[in-house]
Amino acid sequence: MPVSPLPAIYETLTAELRELLPDRSGVIDAHTHLGADEDGQTLELASLIAMLDELDPAAHACVFPLHDPQRRPAYRTPNDRVLAWAAQAEGRLFPFCRLDPADHAVAEGERCLALGARGIKLHPRAQAFGFETPAARAIFELAGEARVPILIHAGRGMPPMDPLADLALRYPEVVLILAHGAIADQGMFATRLAGHPSIYYDTSCFSAVDLIELFARVPAERIVFASDPPYGRPLGGLHQALRVAAYAGLDHAERAALAGGTIRAVLERRPPATPSPPRVAQIRPASGRLRRVEGYLLMGLGAVSAGGPPLVAARALPAVALARAACRDPEPGTVGAELERIDALLAGAEELIGRDGDAGRPAFGLLLAAATIAATAPV
C-alpha cells in the first residue's frame, strides 16, 4: 500500500505535535505490521518508513506480520519476510515474530528469536485460540526464558479475557503488551493486573475516550504509543496519544517516555519504571457542547470502521454533518476556539471525501483528530 501524501490541513496537527513533543527522534511505534493480510490490507517496507518519517527521520517501530495468506506452516514465510525487511531498515525496525499456538509455535519462536526477533506477537482473534491451553503456556515459558515481550491483541472481537489475566499472573516475569488499550476487557485487566510488574498497554485505539479511561485506571509508566499501520497511521496515532497524555498532565519527559522511552526500556530488558498512581480522575468535568461533537464523531468513526477495510470515509458524512452543526453554536461558552478548530478539520474531511468518495485514511485521520480534540480540550 503506497502512502498517500497528507493534505495541507494536517499541518495543524503536525504543528501541535511539535509543541507536545519537540524532539521526536526517540519515538517508537510499538505496534506496526508489514506484508499482506487476508482482509486485503497490505503494507510495504518503504511505506512504513515513509509513515515514520512523517514523525521524524529517526523514528522507530516494532513490526510483525499481518494475518498473512501464506502463514502456513507456522508463520515461517511472513516471519522471514519481516526479519529481512527489518534488516534492510538500518536499525529503524524491531522485528517481532508472529506465532500460532496450534502450529509449532515454540519451534518457530525459537527459530525467529535466534535470527534476531525482539519479541512475540499473538492474535487470539485471528488465530482463534484461547489462553487456557498448554500451547499458550509454552509460549509464555519461551518468552520468559528469552526475556522478550509478548504483544497480544486485546481489542475488538474478543470474548472476556480472564484466562489471559490468569496466565499473566501465573507468569509474572513475562512482559506483556496488551494492544488497543486492552479495550476488550480494560476494566478487568486494570483491576486484576494492578500489581503485575510487567504489564503494558498500547495506545492504538480509535476512541480517545478509551485512552483517557486507561490513564484513569493504570500508571502512565505502563502505557506505550502505538498506531497499528496499515489500519492506523503513526502521525495521527501519536497526535491522539500525546493529546491524551497532555490532558492527563504528563510533562515533556513523561510524554517522551510514552512516545518511545518506555518501550525502548522493554526492548533493552531494563527494569520498568516505578509506577505512579493513575493520572486522570475517574469522575471528570465535561463540556456538553464538546460531548455532543464527540458523540457524533464516534458515530461517524464507527460507521467507517464497522464496514471493514478498505475504509470508506463517506460513510461518516451524516454524522459529520451533525458534528459540524454542533460546532456552529452562537454561544460556544469557553470552548469556542476548540469548536472552531474542530469544524475546520471536519470541513477538510468533507472536502477530501467530496473530491474522492473513497478518500479513506486521510479523511478518517481528520475525523479521529477532531474527536480527540473534543475529548481532551480543557474545560
N, C-alpha and C positions, 0 to 999 in steps of 0.2 A: 504494500500500500504506500504510494508516494505521499509525502507530507505536503498538503496544500499551504501556500503562504497565508499568514494570518492577515485579516483585514486591518485597516488603519485604526479602527476603533479599539482594537486590542491594546493600543499604546497606553490607554488609560490604566489598563491592568498591569502592564509591564512597569509603568511609572510608579504605581503603588508598590509593586514588588521591590523596586529599588529603595523605597522608604522602609518597607517592612524588614528587608534583609539586604543591606547594601552590598555585602560580599557574598555572592552565591557560588564561589568556587568550590566550597565544601559540600554542595548539595549532592545527596544520593537518593535517587528514587528507589524505594525498597521493593517495588512490585511492577515489573515490566515483562513483556513477552516478545519473543521473536518466532518467526516461522508462519505456519498456517494452522487454521482451526476448522473443525468440521462445520462451524456455523458460517463459513465464508470469509471470516476476517483473516487478514494477513498483515505481517509487518516485516520489512526488510531491515537489515543492519543499518544501511545508510539513512533510512527514515527515522529509526530510533535515535541515532546520533544527531540528526538534524533537530529532533524534538528536544533533546538535551541541550543542544547549542542555543536554543531559544532562552534557556535559563542562564547558561554560562558555558564557555568553551571547555571548562574544566569539570562540568557536572558529570556525575557518575550514575550508575544504576545497577541494581540486582536484576538478573534476567533469567527466564526459564522458558521452556516450550509452551505453546498453546496445546489445545486438545487436538493433536495432530492426526490426520487420517492415516499417516504412516507410523503410528506409535507402536505397533506390534512388530517384533516382540519387545516387551519390557521398556518401551520408550527409547530404545537404543539409538535409532536413527535421529529423532529430534534432539536427544541429548547431545549426540556427537556434533550436530549442526550448531547448537548453542555454544558448546565448548570451542568450536572452531571460530565462530563469529566473535566470541569474547577475546580469543587470541588475536584476531585481526583488529580489535578496537583499541589497541595500545593502552591497555590498563583501565579503560573507562567503564568496562562492564565486569561485574562479578557474577559468574555463571552459577546457577543452581541446577541440579538435576531433578527432573520430574519423575515420580515413581507411581506405579500402580500396585497396591498391596497384593493383588491377585495374579501378578505376572512377574515373578522372580525379582521382587523389589530389592531385597537385600543384596543380591549379587550385582544388580545393576547399580545400586547405590555405592557399593564398594568400588566397582569399576570406575564410576564417574568421579568419586572423591579422589581416587588415585591419580586421575587425569587432571585434577585441579578444580573440581567443583567446590564451591564455598558454602553450599547449603542444599537443602532438600525442599521441593515443592510438592504438596499433596492437595488434590482437588476432590474431596469426597462426593461432591455432586456429580461432576463429570464422570468420575470413575465408579460411582455408585457403590461406595463401601462405607462401613461403619468403623467405629474405633473400639469395638468390644472383642476384636479378634487377635489371635496370636500373630498374624501378619502385621497388624498395626503396632503391636508391642515390639516386634522385631525391628521395625523401622525406628522406633524411639530408642531402642537399645543401640542401634547403629549410630544414630545421631549423637547420643550421649558419649559413646566411645570415641567418636571422631571429633567431638566438641564443635559441631556445626549446627546452625539453626534450622528449624523446620518452619516454613511458611505455609499456612493452611487456609484454604478458602473457608470463610465463615460469614459469607454474605447471603444473598437471596437464594431461594430454592432449597434450603436446608431444613430438616426436621429439628426438634430440640436436640441440643448438642451436649447434654450432660455426660455422655460416655467419653467425649473428648476431655472434659474437665476432670473426669475420673482418671483418665490416662495421664494427664498433665500432673496431677497430684501424686500419681504413682512414680513418676519420673521427674522430680523437681529439678534435677540437674540439666534437663534438656531445655534449650532455649526455643520458645515458640513465638512466632509472629502470627497473630490472628488477623487475617486480611479483612478489608472492608469495614473497619471499625467494629468487627465482631457483631454486626447488626443482626445476624441470625439468632443470637442469644446473648445480647450485650449485657443485660442486667444479670443474668445467671453467671456469666464469666466474671464480671466485675465483682460480684459478691463472693462466689466460691473460690476464685483465684486471687483474692485480695492479698493474701500472704505469700503467694508463689514468688520465688526470687527471680524468675526468668521468663515472664510473660510480657510480650509487647503487642501493640495494636497498630495496624497501619491505617492511613487516612484515606484510602481510595473509596470514597463514598460519593453518591450523587447529592445527598442532603447534608447541608451544613448543620442542620438540627441534630443529626446523628453524631457529628463530631463534637458539637457543643456539649451534648449529653455525655459523650465519652470523657471530656475534660471534667465533667461534674462527678464522674464515677471512679476514674483511675488516675494515678500520678502522671503528670506531664512527662516525667522522665521515662515513661514506658510507652510513649506514642511516637511513631516514626512516619515521616512523609512517604506517600506512595500515590501513584496516579493511574496504574493499570492500563498502559497502552497495549494494544491499539484501541481499547474501549474508552480510555481517557487520554488526556494529553498533559505532559508534565507541567507546562506553564499554567494551565487552568487549575490543575490539582494543587500546585504549590500556592497559587493565589488563595484558594479556598483554605488550605491548611494554615497559612500564615495569618489570614484574616481571623480565623477562629482562635489561633494562638494569641493574637493581639487582644481579642475580645476577652480571653481568659487571663490576660495580664502578664503573659510571658515577656521578659525583656529580650534585648537583642541576642545575648548569649544563649538564652534558653531557646529562642527561635532557631538559632543556628544548630543547636543540638537536635531539635525536632527535624530540621531540614536535612540533616546528614550526619551530625556528630554522634548521635545515639546509635544509628545502625552501623556506623563505622566501628564503634567500640565493640558491637556484637561480632562483626566480621573479623576483628582483630583479637577476639577472645579475651577482651578486657572485662574486669568486673563491672556490673551495672552500677549506674549512679544511685546514690541513696534516694529512695522515693520520698516525695513530699506529698502532703495532703492534696486532694483534687482542688483545682484552681477555680472552678465555677460553682456558684451556689446552685443547689438543686431547685430552689424556688427563685425565679428571676423576673425582674420587671420587663415589660414589653410595650412597644408602641403598637396600638391597634391598627394604625394606618399601614405600618410595615408588615404586620402579621397578615393583613389581607393580601398584600402584594406577594408575600412569600407563599401563602397558601395557594394562590392561583398559579404561581410559577412551579410549585411542586406538582400541581395537577398537570401542567404542561410537560414537565420533565418526565413524569410518569407515563404520559401518553406517548412520548417519543421512545422511551426505553422499553416499554412493555411490548412494543411491536418487534423487538429484537433487531439485530443487525441486518442490513445497514440502518443507521439512524436516519429517520426521515423527519427532519426538524419541522416540516409543515404541519405535522400532527399537533404541534403545540400552539398553533396560531389562535384558536378560540380562547385558550387560557391566557395567552399573551395579551390579547385584546382586553380581557378583564383586568389584568395586572396594570396595563397602561391607563385604563380608566381610573383605577385606584390611585395611580400616581398623579392624575390631574386634579388633585384636591385643592380648591381655592384657599383652604385654611389648613395648611400642612402641619401646623404646630412646630415642634422643634426638629422635625425630620425633613424639612423642605429640601435641603441640599441632597440628602440621600435619595428622595423620591425623584428629583430631577436627574441625578446620575443614573439611577436605575432605568428611568424612562429613555434616556439616551442609549443605553445598552440594548434595550428592547427594540427601539427604533432601528438600531443597527442590525439586530437579528431579523426583524421583519424585512429589511432591505435585502439582506443576503438571501432569505428564503424566496422573496419575490423575484430576485434575479435568477435564482436556481432553486426550483422546488425541492430539490434533494441537496440542499446546502450542507446538511449533515453536521459534521463535528464543529466547524467554526461557529455556526449559529447556535448549536447546542451549548458550546462553551460560553457564549454570551448569556444564555439563559441561566446556566449554572452560576456564573459570576454575579448576575443580578440577584438571584435567590440568596447567594451567600452574603451579599451586601445587606439585603433586607434582614437576614437573620442575625447579623453581627454588628449592625450600626448601634452606637451608644445611645441610650435613652435616659 
